[in-house]
Amino acid sequence: MTRIAVLVDGDNLSADYADHILKLATVHGRIDVAQVYLNAARPSDWLSAPGYRAVHAGTGKNASDLLLGLDALELALSCGIEGFVIASSDGDFVHLAQRLRYHGHSVHGIGQTKAPMGFRRACSTFAVLPPLLTTKAGADAITEVDRNARALIQRNSRGGQGMRMADFGVQMSREFGARVSQMPERTWRAYLSARPALYSVGPKGPDAMVRFLPEGFALQ
């Protein structure tokens, strides 16, 4: 049976997909390696995802992508792994997929609908993950984005007043890879304002603040 390595970009995909990714991967062979790459210093449900070994990639830009790529090549060239499942919606893995296939390995991509066509075409096959189902309908359903936002605001809160909106968006992108431009609301102010049970957003201005509402998070 074909030996498969499942390599997940944990900074790019939600841990809610953990089981689904493994189920898709079993179609391609026996899973001998299943690793998720992320900044383990940040809160993440990937750290407790059954069946995966969490690999701390550090805090540098694209650190998870780089370490995933290095491990993939090592597994391909010296560990006898025949096929790879790369789970990410990030186009940065195009060259990795091409190089692995060049050396005779199959590469099966898994990602969300936003995964770029270049990455999809670089893979032997590509499976699209379904939208995540939330436990509560409506804009106030808590997602991984909200859990990350709460942690970020909590760390940077000024005297219980929250953190500056101007800093919030920059740090959400830098620390969690969250891109609001890919969300329906398109801006962080619109995203936060659409969830009044979870956040309180101050009036517009250079010193506008956002804070999370503990009672809103406690209800879910």
Phi and psi in degrees as GROMACS dihedral restraints (atoms count N, CA, C in turn):
[ dihedral_restraints ]
;  ai    aj    ak    al  type     phi  dphi    fc
    3     4     5     6     1   -64.2    20    10
    4     5     6     7     1   129.7    20    10
    6     7     8     9     1   -83.4    20    10
    7     8     9    10     1   126.6    20    10
    9    10    11    12     1  -117.6    20    10
   10    11    12    13     1   141.7    20    10
   12    13    14    15     1  -115.0    20    10
   13    14    15    16     1   127.7    20    10
   15    16    17    18     1  -102.6    20    10
   16    17    18    19     1   116.9    20    10
   18    19    20    21     1  -121.1    20    10
   19    20    21    22     1   119.4    20    10
   21    22    23    24     1  -114.9    20    10
   22    23    24    25     1   132.8    20    10
   24    25    26    27     1   -82.4    20    10
   25    26    27    28     1    92.0    20    10
   27    28    29    30     1   -70.0    20    10
   28    29    30    31     1   -16.2    20    10
   30    31    32    33     1   -83.7    20    10
   31    32    33    34     1    -6.7    20    10
   33    34    35    36     1  -113.1    20    10
   34    35    36    37     1   -31.0    20    10
   36    37    38    39     1  -117.6    20    10
   37    38    39    40     1   146.3    20    10
   39    40    41    42     1   -71.2    20    10
   40    41    42    43     1   145.9    20    10
   42    43    44    45     1   -67.1    20    10
   43    44    45    46     1   -13.2    20    10
   45    46    47    48     1   -63.5    20    10
   46    47    48    49     1   -16.6    20    10
   48    49    50    51     1   -90.6    20    10
   49    50    51    52     1     0.0    20    10
   51    52    53    54     1   -53.6    20    10
   52    53    54    55     1   -52.9    20    10
   54    55    56    57     1   -66.3    20    10
   55    56    57    58     1   -40.1    20    10
   57    58    59    60     1   -63.5    20    10
   58    59    60    61     1   -39.7    20    10
   60    61    62    63     1   -62.9    20    10
   61    62    63    64     1   -44.1    20    10
   63    64    65    66     1   -64.0    20    10
   64    65    66    67     1   -37.8    20    10
   66    67    68    69     1   -64.8    20    10
   67    68    69    70     1   -41.9    20    10
   69    70    71    72     1   -65.9    20    10
   70    71    72    73     1   -35.5    20    10
   72    73    74    75     1   -69.6    20    10
   73    74    75    76     1   -33.1    20    10
   75    76    77    78     1   -63.7    20    10
   76    77    78    79     1   -20.0    20    10
   78    79    80    81     1   -63.8    20    10
   79    80    81    82     1   -27.6    20    10
   81    82    83    84     1   -96.4    20    10
   82    83    84    85     1    -4.8    20    10
   84    85    86    87     1   151.2    20    10
   85    86    87    88     1  -163.3    20    10
   87    88    89    90     1   -89.8    20    10
   88    89    90    91     1   125.0    20    10
   90    91    92    93     1   -80.4    20    10
   91    92    93    94     1   106.4    20    10
   93    94    95    96     1   -97.6    20    10
   94    95    96    97     1   -20.5    20    10
   96    97    98    99     1  -137.7    20    10
   97    98    99   100     1   131.5    20    10
   99   100   101   102     1  -139.4    20    10
  100   101   102   103     1   107.8    20    10
  102   103   104   105     1  -130.5    20    10
  103   104   105   106     1   143.4    20    10
  105   106   107   108     1  -120.4    20    10
  106   107   108   109     1   131.9    20    10
  108   109   110   111     1  -106.8    20    10
  109   110   111   112     1   129.7    20    10
  111   112   113   114     1  -166.1    20    10
  112   113   114   115     1   170.5    20    10
  114   115   116   117     1   -85.0    20    10
  115   116   117   118     1    98.6    20    10
  117   118   119   120     1   -70.5    20    10
  118   119   120   121     1    -6.8    20    10
  120   121   122   123     1   -76.5    20    10
  121   122   123   124     1   -14.3    20    10
  123   124   125   126     1   -98.4    20    10
  124   125   126   127     1   149.6    20    10
  126   127   128   129     1   -61.2    20    10
  127   128   129   130     1   133.5    20    10
  129   130   131   132     1  -158.7    20    10
  130   131   132   133     1   136.7    20    10
  132   133   134   135     1   -70.8    20    10
  133   134   135   136     1   -13.3    20    10
  135   136   137   138     1   -63.1    20    10
  136   137   138   139     1   -28.0    20    10
  138   139   140   141     1   -63.9    20    10
  139   140   141   142     1   -22.0    20    10
  141   142   143   144     1  -118.6    20    10
  142   143   144   145     1    16.1    20    10
  144   145   146   147     1   -71.2    20    10
  145   146   147   148     1   121.4    20    10
  147   148   149   150     1   -62.2    20    10
  148   149   150   151     1   139.1    20    10
  150   151   152   153     1    91.6    20    10
  151   152   153   154     1    -5.8    20    10
  153   154   155   156     1  -116.4    20    10
  154   155   156   157     1   146.7    20    10
  156   157   158   159     1   -99.8    20    10
  157   158   159   160     1   120.0    20    10
  159   160   161   162     1   -80.6    20    10
  160   161   162   163     1   130.7    20    10
  162   163   164   165     1  -115.0    20    10
  163   164   165   166     1   116.3    20    10
  165   166   167   168     1   -75.9    20    10
  166   167   168   169     1   118.1    20    10
  168   169   170   171     1   -99.0    20    10
  169   170   171   172     1    -4.0    20    10
  171   172   173   174     1    90.7    20    10
  172   173   174   175     1  -170.3    20    10
  174   175   176   177     1  -108.5    20    10
  175   176   177   178     1    -3.1    20    10
  177   178   179   180     1   -68.6    20    10
  178   179   180   181     1   159.5    20    10
  180   181   182   183     1   -62.7    20    10
  181   182   183   184     1   130.3    20    10
  183   184   185   186     1    60.4    20    10
  184   185   186   187     1    22.0    20    10
  186   187   188   189     1   -61.4    20    10
  187   188   189   190     1   -40.7    20    10
  189   190   191   192     1   -64.7    20    10
  190   191   192   193     1   -42.8    20    10
  192   193   194   195     1   -60.9    20    10
  193   194   195   196     1   -45.0    20    10
  195   196   197   198     1   -65.6    20    10
  196   197   198   199     1   -44.6    20    10
  198   199   200   201     1   -68.7    20    10
  199   200   201   202     1   -38.0    20    10
  201   202   203   204     1   -59.2    20    10
  202   203   204   205     1   -44.2    20    10
  204   205   206   207     1   -63.8    20    10
  205   206   207   208     1   -42.8    20    10
  207   208   209   210     1   -63.0    20    10
  208   209   210   211     1   -44.5    20    10
  210   211   212   213     1   -65.0    20    10
  211   212   213   214     1   -37.7    20    10
  213   214   215   216     1   -61.0    20    10
  214   215   216   217     1   -45.5    20    10
  216   217   218   219     1   -65.9    20    10
  217   218   219   220     1   -38.6    20    10
  219   220   221   222     1   -65.0    20    10
  220   221   222   223     1   -43.4    20    10
  222   223   224   225     1   -63.5    20    10
  223   224   225   226     1   -35.9    20    10
  225   226   227   228     1   -72.7    20    10
  226   227   228   229     1   -40.4    20    10
  228   229   230   231     1   -93.6    20    10
  229   230   231   232     1   -19.8    20    10
  231   232   233   234     1  -136.6    20    10
  232   233   234   235     1    -1.0    20    10
  234   235   236   237     1  -120.0    20    10
  235   236   237   238     1     2.8    20    10
  237   238   239   240     1    78.1    20    10
  238   239   240   241     1    13.6    20    10
  240   241   242   243     1   -75.7    20    10
  241   242   243   244     1   132.0    20    10
  243   244   245   246     1  -100.5    20    10
  244   245   246   247     1   -29.4    20    10
  246   247   248   249     1  -136.8    20    10
  247   248   249   250     1   152.6    20    10
  249   250   251   252     1  -128.6    20    10
  250   251   252   253     1   139.4    20    10
  252   253   254   255     1  -112.2    20    10
  253   254   255   256     1   116.3    20    10
  255   256   257   258     1  -108.4    20    10
  256   257   258   259     1   113.5    20    10
  258   259   260   261     1  -102.9    20    10
  259   260   261   262     1   109.2    20    10
  261   262   263   264     1  -173.0    20    10
  262   263   264   265     1   155.0    20    10
  264   265   266   267     1  -106.2    20    10
  265   266   267   268     1    17.5    20    10
  267   268   269   270     1   -96.3    20    10
  268   269   270   271     1   129.6    20    10
  270   271   272   273     1   -73.1    20    10
  271   272   273   274     1    -5.3    20    10
  273   274   275   276     1   -68.1    20    10
  274   275   276   277     1   -10.2    20    10
  276   277   278   279     1   -94.4    20    10
  277   278   279   280     1     9.5    20    10
  279   280   281   282     1   -57.6    20    10
  280   281   282   283     1   -50.9    20    10
  282   283   284   285     1   -65.8    20    10
  283   284   285   286     1   -36.2    20    10
  285   286   287   288     1   -63.3    20    10
  286   287   288   289     1   -46.8    20    10
  288   289   290   291     1   -60.9    20    10
  289   290   291   292     1   -42.5    20    10
  291   292   293   294     1   -64.3    20    10
  292   293   294   295     1   -42.3    20    10
  294   295   296   297     1   -67.5    20    10
  295   296   297   298     1   -40.6    20    10
  297   298   299   300     1   -62.9    20    10
  298   299   300   301     1   -41.5    20    10
  300   301   302   303     1   -68.2    20    10
  301   302   303   304     1   -33.9    20    10
  303   304   305   306     1   -58.5    20    10
  304   305   306   307     1   -34.9    20    10
  306   307   308   309     1   -88.2    20    10
  307   308   309   310     1     9.8    20    10
  309   310   311   312     1    92.0    20    10
  310   311   312   313     1    12.0    20    10
  312   313   314   315     1   -99.3    20    10
  313   314   315   316     1   144.4    20    10
  315   316   317   318     1   -80.4    20    10
  316   317   318   319     1   145.0    20    10
  318   319   320   321     1  -130.4    20    10
  319   320   321   322     1   119.0    20    10
  321   322   323   324     1  -113.2    20    10
  322   323   324   325     1   111.7    20    10
  324   325   326   327     1   -85.6    20    10
  325   326   327   328     1   147.0    20    10
  327   328   329   330     1  -136.0    20    10
  328   329   330   331     1   129.0    20    10
  330   331   332   333     1  -166.8    20    10
  331   332   333   334     1   179.6    20    10
  333   334   335   336     1   -82.3    20    10
  334   335   336   337     1   175.3    20    10
  336   337   338   339     1   -61.8    20    10
  337   338   339   340     1   -23.0    20    10
  339   340   341   342     1   -77.9    20    10
  340   341   342   343     1    -6.1    20    10
  342   343   344   345     1   -58.0    20    10
  343   344   345   346     1   129.4    20    10
  345   346   347   348     1   -66.6    20    10
  346   347   348   349     1   151.0    20    10
  348   349   350   351     1   -62.1    20    10
  349   350   351   352     1   -31.8    20    10
  351   352   353   354     1   -59.9    20    10
  352   353   354   355     1   -41.9    20    10
  354   355   356   357     1   -68.8    20    10
  355   356   357   358     1   -41.4    20    10
  357   358   359   360     1   -60.0    20    10
  358   359   360   361     1   -44.1    20    10
  360   361   362   363     1   -72.2    20    10
  361   362   363   364     1   -24.2    20    10
  363   364   365   366     1   -73.7    20    10
  364   365   366   367     1   -19.2    20    10
  366   367   368   369     1   -89.0    20    10
  367   368   369   370     1   157.6    20    10
  369   370   371   372     1   -66.1    20    10
  370   371   372   373     1   -42.9    20    10
  372   373   374   375     1  -141.1    20    10
  373   374   375   376     1   161.5    20    10
  375   376   377   378     1  -142.5    20    10
  376   377   378   379     1   129.3    20    10
  378   379   380   381     1  -112.1    20    10
  379   380   381   382     1   132.9    20    10
  381   382   383   384     1   -92.6    20    10
  382   383   384   385     1   127.8    20    10
  384   385   386   387     1   -76.0    20    10
  385   386   387   388     1   144.2    20    10
  387   388   389   390     1   -75.0    20    10
  388   389   390   391     1   160.1    20    10
  390   391   392   393     1   -59.2    20    10
  391   392   393   394     1   145.5    20    10
  393   394   395   396     1   -71.7    20    10
  394   395   396   397     1   138.4    20    10
  396   397   398   399     1   -90.7    20    10
  397   398   399   400     1   136.8    20    10
  399   400   401   402     1  -100.2    20    10
  400   401   402   403     1   156.0    20    10
  402   403   404   405     1   -78.4    20    10
  403   404   405   406     1   -13.5    20    10
  405   406   407   408     1  -137.3    20    10
  406   407   408   409     1   128.6    20    10
  408   409   410   411     1   -71.9    20    10
  409   410   411   412     1   155.6    20    10
  411   412   413   414     1   102.9    20    10
  412   413   414   415     1   172.5    20    10
  414   415   416   417     1   -67.7    20    10
  415   416   417   418     1   -21.8    20    10
  417   418   419   420     1   -87.7    20    10
  418   419   420   421     1     3.4    20    10
  420   421   422   423     1   -63.9    20    10
  421   422   423   424     1   131.7    20    10
  423   424   425   426     1   -79.6    20    10
  424   425   426   427     1   127.7    20    10
  426   427   428   429     1  -115.1    20    10
  427   428   429   430     1   177.7    20    10
  429   430   431   432     1   -63.3    20    10
  430   431   432   433     1   -32.8    20    10
  432   433   434   435     1   -59.1    20    10
  433   434   435   436     1   -42.7    20    10
  435   436   437   438     1   -68.5    20    10
  436   437   438   439     1   -38.3    20    10
  438   439   440   441     1   -64.6    20    10
  439   440   441   442     1   -38.8    20    10
  441   442   443   444     1   -68.0    20    10
  442   443   444   445     1   -40.5    20    10
  444   445   446   447     1   -62.4    20    10
  445   446   447   448     1   -42.4    20    10
  447   448   449   450     1   -61.8    20    10
  448   449   450   451     1   -45.3    20    10
  450   451   452   453     1   -62.0    20    10
  451   452   453   454     1   -40.9    20    10
  453   454   455   456     1   -65.7    20    10
  454   455   456   457     1   -46.8    20    10
  456   457   458   459     1   -63.4    20    10
  457   458   459   460     1   -40.5    20    10
  459   460   461   462     1   -61.8    20    10
  460   461   462   463     1   -39.8    20    10
  462   463   464   465     1   -69.9    20    10
  463   464   465   466     1   -30.5    20    10
  465   466   467   468     1  -110.0    20    10
  466   467   468   469     1    10.5    20    10
  468   469   470   471     1   -65.6    20    10
  469   470   471   472     1   137.6    20    10
  471   472   473   474     1  -104.0    20    10
  472   473   474   475     1   102.4    20    10
  474   475   476   477     1    57.6    20    10
  475   476   477   478     1    34.3    20    10
  477   478   479   480     1    79.3    20    10
  478   479   480   481     1     4.4    20    10
  480   481   482   483     1   -94.7    20    10
  481   482   483   484     1     0.8    20    10
  483   484   485   486     1    93.2    20    10
  484   485   486   487     1  -159.6    20    10
  486   487   488   489     1  -127.1    20    10
  487   488   489   490     1   163.2    20    10
  489   490   491   492     1   -68.4    20    10
  490   491   492   493     1   134.2    20    10
  492   493   494   495     1   -57.9    20    10
  493   494   495   496     1   -36.8    20    10
  495   496   497   498     1   -61.1    20    10
  496   497   498   499     1   -31.8    20    10
  498   499   500   501     1   -87.5    20    10
  499   500   501   502     1   -28.7    20    10
  501   502   503   504     1   -58.6    20    10
  502   503   504   505     1   -52.9    20    10
  504   505   506   507     1   -62.2    20    10
  505   506   507   508     1   -41.3    20    10
  507   508   509   510     1   -62.0    20    10
  508   509   510   511     1   -45.3    20    10
  510   511   512   513     1   -74.5    20    10
  511   512   513   514     1   -31.0    20    10
  513   514   515   516     1   -62.7    20    10
  514   515   516   517     1   -39.7    20    10
  516   517   518   519     1   -70.9    20    10
  517   518   519   520     1   -44.7    20    10
  519   520   521   522     1   -68.5    20    10
  520   521   522   523     1   -43.7    20    10
  522   523   524   525     1   -88.1    20    10
  523   524   525   526     1   -33.0    20    10
  525   526   527   528     1  -119.7    20    10
  526   527   528   529     1    -3.6    20    10
  528   529   530   531     1    68.5    20    10
  529   530   531   532     1    20.1    20    10
  531   532   533   534     1   -78.6    20    10
  532   533   534   535     1   124.1    20    10
  534   535   536   537     1  -115.5    20    10
  535   536   537   538     1   102.3    20    10
  537   538   539   540     1   -66.1    20    10
  538   539   540   541     1   -21.9    20    10
  540   541   542   543     1   -64.7    20    10
  541   542   543   544     1   -17.9    20    10
  543   544   545   546     1   -96.6    20    10
  544   545   546   547     1     3.2    20    10
  546   547   548   549     1  -101.0    20    10
  547   548   549   550     1   158.5    20    10
  549   550   551   552     1   -57.7    20    10
  550   551   552   553     1   -33.3    20    10
  552   553   554   555     1   -75.3    20    10
  553   554   555   556     1   -26.2    20    10
  555   556   557   558     1    74.3    20    10
  556   557   558   559     1   -24.0    20    10
  558   559   560   561     1  -132.7    20    10
  559   560   561   562     1   154.2    20    10
  561   562   563   564     1   -68.0    20    10
  562   563   564   565     1   -35.0    20    10
  564   565   566   567     1   -61.4    20    10
  565   566   567   568     1   -43.4    20    10
  567   568   569   570     1   -66.4    20    10
  568   569   570   571     1   -40.2    20    10
  570   571   572   573     1   -61.8    20    10
  571   572   573   574     1   -49.9    20    10
  573   574   575   576     1   -68.2    20    10
  574   575   576   577     1   -40.1    20    10
  576   577   578   579     1   -66.6    20    10
  577   578   579   580     1   -26.2    20    10
  579   580   581   582     1   -77.1    20    10
  580   581   582   583     1    -2.4    20    10
  582   583   584   585     1  -127.6    20    10
  583   584   585   586     1    66.0    20    10
  585   586   587   588     1   -65.2    20    10
  586   587   588   589     1   -18.3    20    10
  588   589   590   591     1   -79.4    20    10
  589   590   591   592     1   -15.8    20    10
  591   592   593   594     1  -108.6    20    10
  592   593   594   595     1   -28.9    20    10
  594   595   596   597     1  -136.6    20    10
  595   596   597   598     1   151.7    20    10
  597   598   599   600     1  -118.1    20    10
  598   599   600   601     1   120.6    20    10
  600   601   602   603     1  -113.0    20    10
  601   602   603   604     1   128.1    20    10
  603   604   605   606     1   -76.1    20    10
  604   605   606   607     1   171.4    20    10
  606   607   608   609     1   -59.4    20    10
  607   608   609   610     1   154.3    20    10
  609   610   611   612     1   -61.1    20    10
  610   611   612   613     1   147.8    20    10
  612   613   614   615     1   153.0    20    10
  613   614   615   616     1   166.9    20    10
  615   616   617   618     1   -63.4    20    10
  616   617   618   619     1   -23.9    20    10
  618   619   620   621     1  -108.1    20    10
  619   620   621   622     1    20.2    20    10
  621   622   623   624     1   -59.3    20    10
  622   623   624   625     1   141.4    20    10
  624   625   626   627     1  -117.9    20    10
  625   626   627   628     1   156.0    20    10
  627   628   629   630     1  -132.6    20    10
  628   629   630   631     1   138.0    20    10
  630   631   632   633     1  -134.6    20    10
  631   632   633   634     1   152.8    20    10
  633   634   635   636     1   -92.3    20    10
  634   635   636   637     1   154.8    20    10
  636   637   638   639     1  -104.0    20    10
  637   638   639   640     1   107.5    20    10
  639   640   641   642     1   -54.7    20    10
  640   641   642   643     1   -36.5    20    10
  642   643   644   645     1   -66.1    20    10
  643   644   645   646     1   -33.0    20    10
  645   646   647   648     1   -67.8    20    10
  646   647   648   649     1   -41.6    20    10
  648   649   650   651     1   -70.9    20    10
  649   650   651   652     1   -31.1    20    10
  651   652   653   654     1   -69.7    20    10
  652   653   654   655     1   -22.3    20    10
  654   655   656   657     1   -78.7    20    10
  655   656   657   658     1   -11.0    20    10
